[in-house]
Amino acid sequence: LEWCLAGTEVEVFNVLMHTAGEEPGQENVTLAPIPKHDESGRVVGLIIPGKIVTSSVLEEKFRPAKELQSLFDTANMPIFGVDDQGRINEWNDKIASLSGF
């Protein structure tokens, strides 16, 4: 994620996440970071969609970032992005229609 925030394009990467709950375990998660840029082109945050994958589909690739951005903007569910300080700096049309912002 540090590379992405520094402006290096990263297609996808896999992480092993530890799960909580009654039966703690581990899940393989593929992440596809999408950099968010300010008006000058500087990376100011990331949107990071994730997908839980099994070992049989670890090589499956995410759609290109432009398609994910379109999905983000038009999703029928509220989605927001945060900057590198954890502040909300981006939200989709659904949040805008619910909140009036």
Backbone torsions as a table, in degrees:
resi	resn	phi	psi	omega
1	LEU	NA	-33.6	177.6
2	GLU	-60.8	-39.3	178.6
3	TRP	-62.0	-44.4	-179.1
4	CYS	-61.9	-44.3	179.4
5	LEU	-65.8	-25.3	177.6
6	ALA	-83.7	-3.2	176.5
7	GLY	104.1	-0.1	178.2
8	THR	-79.8	126.9	178.3
9	GLU	-71.9	130.0	177.2
10	VAL	-126.3	123.4	-176.5
11	GLU	-70.7	-66.3	177.2
12	VAL	-149.8	158.5	171.4
13	PHE	-150.4	157.4	-177.0
14	ASN	-108.4	142.6	175.3
15	VAL	-132.9	153.5	174.2
16	LEU	-101.8	114.1	-178.1
17	MET	-102.6	136.8	175.0
18	HIS	-86.4	130.5	-176.7
19	THR	-100.0	153.7	179.1
20	ALA	-108.1	179.5	177.3
21	GLY	116.9	-167.1	-178.4
22	GLU	-63.5	-33.9	178.9
23	GLU	-123.5	80.3	179.5
24	PRO	-57.9	147.4	180.0
25	GLY	-161.8	-151.0	179.3
26	GLN	-138.7	147.3	176.2
27	GLU	-132.7	138.7	170.5
28	ASN	-80.8	128.1	-179.5
29	VAL	-126.7	129.1	174.4
30	THR	-96.5	128.4	-179.1
31	LEU	-114.6	142.8	179.6
32	ALA	-129.6	86.8	-176.5
33	PRO	-66.9	137.4	176.8
34	ILE	-117.8	113.7	-179.9
35	PRO	-68.6	142.4	173.7
36	LYS	-106.8	129.6	-175.1
37	HIS	-111.9	148.6	171.8
38	ASP	-84.8	-176.1	-176.4
39	GLU	-60.2	-28.1	-178.7
40	SER	-88.0	-2.7	179.7
41	GLY	94.7	-0.6	180.0
42	ARG	-75.0	137.8	177.4
43	VAL	-71.5	123.8	-177.3
44	VAL	-117.7	0.0	178.8
45	GLY	171.6	-178.6	-178.7
46	LEU	-136.6	148.6	164.5
47	ILE	-110.9	129.6	-172.2
48	ILE	-128.0	87.5	174.4
49	PRO	-70.9	144.1	179.7
50	GLY	-127.3	158.3	178.7
51	LYS	-140.0	124.1	174.5
52	ILE	-73.2	128.9	-177.2
53	VAL	-126.9	154.3	173.1
54	THR	-99.0	166.5	-177.9
55	SER	-59.0	-25.9	-178.5
56	SER	-75.6	-15.7	-179.3
57	VAL	-124.2	19.7	-178.6
58	LEU	-59.3	-29.6	-178.9
59	GLU	-82.1	-6.4	179.5
60	GLU	-61.4	134.4	-177.1
61	LYS	-101.1	151.8	174.3
62	PHE	-77.1	158.0	173.5
63	ARG	-63.8	157.1	179.0
64	PRO	-56.7	156.4	-174.7
65	ALA	-57.3	-35.3	-179.8
66	LYS	-63.6	-39.4	177.8
67	GLU	-67.0	-37.7	177.9
68	LEU	-67.0	-37.3	177.1
69	GLN	-63.5	-41.1	177.8
70	SER	-62.9	-42.3	177.0
71	LEU	-61.1	-44.1	177.8
72	PHE	-56.6	-48.2	-175.2
73	ASP	-68.3	-36.1	-171.5
74	THR	-107.3	3.1	-178.2
75	ALA	-59.4	147.5	178.6
76	ASN	-89.1	23.5	177.1
77	MET	-135.3	149.3	179.6
78	PRO	-69.8	129.1	178.0
79	ILE	-135.7	139.1	177.1
80	PHE	-136.7	160.4	177.4
81	GLY	-115.9	156.9	178.5
82	VAL	-125.9	156.1	176.5
83	ASP	-88.1	-174.5	-175.7
84	ASP	-71.2	-5.5	175.5
85	GLN	-103.4	3.5	179.7
86	GLY	82.8	11.3	179.4
87	ARG	-89.2	136.4	177.1
88	ILE	-64.8	124.5	-179.2
89	ASN	-132.3	3.2	-178.0
90	GLU	-155.5	139.7	173.8
91	TRP	-146.9	157.6	-176.2
92	ASN	-89.3	178.7	-177.3
93	ASP	-61.1	-33.7	-178.4
94	LYS	-65.2	-45.0	177.3
95	ILE	-63.0	-40.1	179.2
96	ALA	-60.6	-41.9	-179.3
97	SER	-71.7	-31.5	178.5
98	LEU	-75.6	-37.7	-172.7
99	SER	-97.6	-20.8	-176.0
100	GLY	84.2	4.4	178.4
101	PHE	-90.9	NA	NA
